[in-house]
Amino acid sequence: MSVRKLPRPRRLVLLAAALVALGPGALAAAPSSLPSPEGGLNILVVGLDTRRGVTDEEKKAYRLGGKECDCTDVVMLVHVSAGNDRVSVVALPRDSLTEFPAGHRDRRTGVVHDTHAAKINGAWAEGGPSFTIERVEAMTKTTVHRYLEVDFRRFMDSVNLLDGGVPICTKEPLKDPFTGIDLAPGTTHVDGGEALQYVRSRRADGQMDFGRIRKQQQFVANTLQKVRSDLLHDPVGLTAFASTLRGRTTVARGLSTTELLTLATRLRNLTPDRTEFATVPVRDFATVTGAGSSVRWDTDKADEVFERLRADKPLPPPDATPASEIPQAVYRPAGGSSLLCE
């Protein structure tokens, strides 16, 4: 087993910086406005493809020199049951085909758009967080109660606060010349930069974006386990981690640091076998004017998935006869326990 560990002095610097950013009352009890909806809590988590704050050295080391799209490379709808005893995570492929309505103003150009076809990952670029929430709610028919966005800088710094890194495991060698990740079979503990290489990798295994989503889900499952084992009884470390992950961006329905800490408290007894991960059921690829090569959902099956979330029930099981025309995209929910590295 290979272990790649961030030097402890660097981790302590990050820890101190996170606590300074929060201010002198960082560890004091604070009121939390995190809601407790009767049908469960829905959090939209997005990962932004932006290099702001990333150093030239890091760009070179982790192959981040490409052009940023200022879009959402990761879109996950996280459902926390009303009883705080189950978490369901549904990934929405970034190329999911959707339609943006007429009348919204493009924040980049100021142009007021007519109705047009688009990919879901373009909502953030065109209209920002509020428009992203609006489009996800329209596609899923599900209310988003809170929103969390994480860019490359915050992702790397958050992982670097976890002493010893996060374990990831591969059955086959994983070598992606685009992101630079190069892993032998087995379990490897990665720091922030290597973790970013891993969750961005989609060219090494022929699974395209669907393989990358599975890597992201495995990484989330192992990170949650790491937080549960190392930070739940460490108020200083947990506060620094939540603060770093949250950052300073202020948006409507944005999940605050205090709310993140409240959520950690609510889920303190949640075990990996009470978490589940899936990708929304997909029908096929489509090339659409204005959107390009896109992914079309299996609307009937997708409706069933989100109906389960709205009813605060576990995700539906996979079909005996999968309907997707894309083998990599077949709907296969996975329990959190099955994604953990041993």
N, C-alpha and C positions, 0 to 999 in steps of 0.2 A: 504494500500500500504506500503510495506516495503522499507526503504531507507538505503542502506549501503554506507557510504561515507568515502572516504580516508581522514584521518586527514589533515587539511590544511598545517601544517608545512611540512609534507612529500611531499605534492604536490609542495610546494615552493622550496624544495630541488631539486626535479626533474626538475622543471622549470629552476632553476639557473644552474644546471648541463648541461642541454641541450643547454643553451645559451653560457656557457663557452666553450663547445665543438665546437660551431660554430665560436667562436672568436669574436673580438671586432667589426667586420663589419657585425655582424649577421643581423641587421635590415636595413642595407644600401641596396639601390637598386642595383641589380646585373644583368648582362646580362643573359638571359635564352636561352638555345638552344632547348627547347621543340619544336618539330616540329608541323606543322599544315598541315597534309596531306590532299589532296583534297578529299579523301574518308573517312576521319575521322582518329582519333588517336587510336591505339590499345596498351593496356598496359597489360602485363602478370604479375599477382600478385600471389605469392606463399607463403604459410605458412610452415615454416620448423619445423619439429619435432626434436628439439635440445634443451637440457637443459643448454647450456653454459651460464654462468652468473646468473643462478638461484640458490638461496641459499638453504641450507639444510632445513631451516625452511619453506621456500616456497614449497619445494618439498613435505614435510610432510603435510602442510596445504592444498595444492591443488592437492594432489595425483599425483605427478610428478616423483615418484620414479622408474617408469618402465624404461626399456631399450629404449633409443632413437634410432630411425631408421635412423637419418640423411637423411631423405627423405622429399618429399613435401606432407604433409597431406592435404593441400589446394591448389587447382589450379583454378584460375579464369582468364578468358579473359575479359578484360574491354574495351568496345568500346565507345569512346567519339565522337559524331557526329561532322562533319566539322563545323557546325554552333554553336557548344557548347551548344546546346539546348536539347540534349538527351543523356543519358548514358545507355548502355545495358551491363549487366554482365552475362556471361555464365560460369557456373561451369563445370569443367571436373572432374568427379569422380576420386579419387586417384588410384583406381584399374582398370582404363580404360586400356583395352588390346591394345597393340601396338607392333611394331617391331623395334628393334634397329639395325641399319645397320652395316655391317662388316667394320672393319678398325678403329673403335674408341678405344682409349686406356682408360682402367678403371683407374681412378685417385687414387683408393684405393690400387690396386694391381700392376698396371703397365702392366697388361695383355692386349694384343690387341685382341678384341673380333671378332668372326664371327657373322654373322646375327643371331639374337635370339629374341624369343618372350619375352615380358616384360610388366610390368605395367608402366604407365606414371610416377607414383611417384618415380620410381627407376632411372629416368634420372638424377636427381640432384646428387644422390649418386654416380652414375657411371661416369658422365661427367661434373657435375657442372652446373652453370647457363647457359652457352652458349649452352651446349648440351640440356638442358631443353627447351630453346627457340627454338632450331632447331627442336626438336621432336614435340613440340606443333605446330609449323608452318607447319610441314609435315602432322600432323593429321588433322589440320583445314584448310589447304591451305590458310592461312591468315597471313599476315606479322605482326610481333610483332615489334613495334617501340620502346617501352620502357619496362623495367623490374623492378619489386620491390619485394624483398623477406623480410619477417618478421619472426623472430624467437620468441620463447616464451618470452624471456626477453624484447625485444622491444615491443611486443604486450602488455604485462602487463604495462610497463612504459608509453606507449602512452595513454592507457585507464586511467591510474592514473592521467594524466594531465588534464582530463576533469572533471571540478568541479562538484561534485555530482554524478559522474559515468554515465553509459549508461543504459537507460531503456530497459528491456526485458520483454515480456509478454507471459504468458502461459495460455491456457484454462483449462488444466488438471494439476494435480500435476506432477512435474518432479523430479524424484529421481534416480540418476545414481550412483551405488556403485563404479563404476570404476573411474569416475572423481570426485566424492564426491559432485556433485551439488544436492541441495535439495530445490526445490522451490514449494511454494504453488501457486494455481491459482491466477492470477492477474498480476500486474506490479511490478517489482522489479528493483531498480537501483543497478548496480553492479560495483565494482571496478575491477582492472586489473586481480587479481587472480581468482575471481569468474567468470569474463567474459571468461577467458581461460577455466575454467571448463565447462562453457556453450557451447562454440563453439567446444569443443572436445567431447561432449556427443553424443553417438550413441547407447547406450544400454538400455535407459530408456523407449523408446516409441515404440520399435519394428520396427522402420523405417530404421534401419541400417545407412549406410553412407548417404543415400538419405535424411533421417531426419536430420542428422547432417549438410548437405549442406543447408537445409532450415533454420536451426538455424543460420548458418553463414550468410546467406543472410539477415535474419531479423536483425541480429546484425549490419551488414554493413549499412543497410538502416537507422537504428536508430542512429548509430555513425555519419553518414553523416549529419543527421538532427541536431544532437548535435553540430557538428562542425559549421554548417551553422548558428545556432542560437547564439552560444556562442563565436566563435573564428574569424569569418570573419571580425569583426570590432575590433579585438584585435591583432595587429601585433606581439606583444611579445608572446602571447599565441599560435598564429597560427604558428609562426616560431619555437617555442620550440616543438610543436606537430609534425610538419613536420620533424624536425631534429631528434627527437626521433624515429619516425616511420621509417625513412630512414636509420638511423644508419651510420656506417662508411665503410661498405663493398663497394669495388670498383669492378664493373663488366662491361663488354661490354654492352652497351645499358641500363645501370642502370639509374633509375630515380633519379636525384639529388634533394637535398633539395630545391634549387632555382626553379627547374622545378615543384616540388610539389606545391610551392607557386604560381608559374605562373598558374598551373592548377586550383588551388583554385580561383584565380582571374578570369580566363576564365569562371568558372562554378558558379560564385557568385550569378547569378540569376536563377540557376537551382532549380526547385521545385521537391518534391518527386514524383509528378505525371508524371514527365518527366524522371523518371528512371524505368528500368525494369530488372527483374532477372529471370533466368531460369537455368535448368540443361540440358546439351546436351542430346538429345533423345537417350535412351538406349533400346537395343533389349532384351538381356538376360544375364545370367551368363554363364561362360565357364571355364572349368578347362583345362589349357594348359600346356604342358611340358615346364618347364623353367620359367613360369609365375605364375603357381598355379591358385587359384580361382580368376577369373577376370570378368570384366564387358565389354560386347561387345556393341558398339554403333549401333544404327539403322543408317547405313551409309547414306541412302537416305535422311532421315529426318535431320540428322546432317549436311549433305551437304547444305540443304536448309537454316538451321540456319546460317551457316557461309557465305553462299552466300549473305544473307541479310546484314550481318555485312560488307562484302566487298563492297556492293552497298550502304552502309551508310543508310540503311533503318531499321525500327523497326523490332523486332523479329517476326517470323511468329506466328499466333495464334495456339492454341492446335488443334489437330485433333478431329473430331467428334467421330471417332472410334480409340482410342489409340492402337498402335501396340505393345507396350512393354509387355513382358511376366512377368515383375516384377511390381506389382501394385504400389509400392512405388516410382518407377522410371518414371511413366508416365509424359510426357512432359507437364508442366503447367506453362507458363510464368506468373509472378506476377508483378503487378505495385508496385513501391516503396511505394506509399501511403497506400496500403493494408498491408504492413509489419510494419507500424509504431505503436508503443504503444500509446494508448490514455492517 
